[in-house]
Amino acid sequence: MDNLNIFVVRNKELSNILLEIKPFKNGEILFFENLLSILDSSLLNTKDNIFIITDYYDEKNFIKNLNKINKPNIIIVNQAKIKNLKNDKIFNSEYLSIPFKVNELISKITICFSKYSFEEKSVINILEYILDVNKREIIKDNKKLKLTEKEVDFLLYLKDNREPISREKILNNVWNYSFKTETHTVETHIHRLRKKFLDTFGEENIIKNNKKGYSL
């Protein structure tokens, strides 16, 4: 964890304290005015081992933006508001009530990041969605959709390929069917999956297709 990069949101005083004590010697401490400024930067794609510490602020997109960032995080909040926050679905979050000691914060970071690292292998970003492979769930804006094992395999297969994939390859590599004997299998499964996305998320075109095949 020595190379853990800490993004501190809104709390400049805390950012300065962490810069002074350097709890993770090879990591950086960076300050941001709000969560949106993290999303607008390129740092989520260029830095590894990111941890977010944010003051809670009453802004309608607070939870949505924190979930979009999808990194382990600690929300610093008044004790009275913790219960309300726990009723919302916030990914990879821990809470720290005011006042707190810095060593208490460091301990929480260590525990939270270790837990996240263990679970991270099963949680994958697909477009604007979060796919939990172990639970076979895909999530967006606090809405969850249960998937079959093959639907998970299919989405991962599309994600791992930038170019459209032919029906024949999908049948062979996902459903293990013969192309000659199961000509409509792909269309049937995709129609069913599209309907599930439409019913849950209002998304009509999660899976695109053209003459070359299917893609996300």
Beta strands, then each sheet from edge to edge (+ up, - down):
strand 1: 5-9
strand 2: 29-32
strand 3: 50-55
strand 4: 73-77
strand 5: 93-97
strand 6: 123-126
strand 7: 129-132
strand 8: 137-140
strand 9: 143-146
strand 10: 208-210
strand 11: 213-215
sheet 1: 2+ 1+ 3+ 4+ 5+
sheet 2: 6+ 7- 8+ 9-
sheet 3: 10+ 11-
end
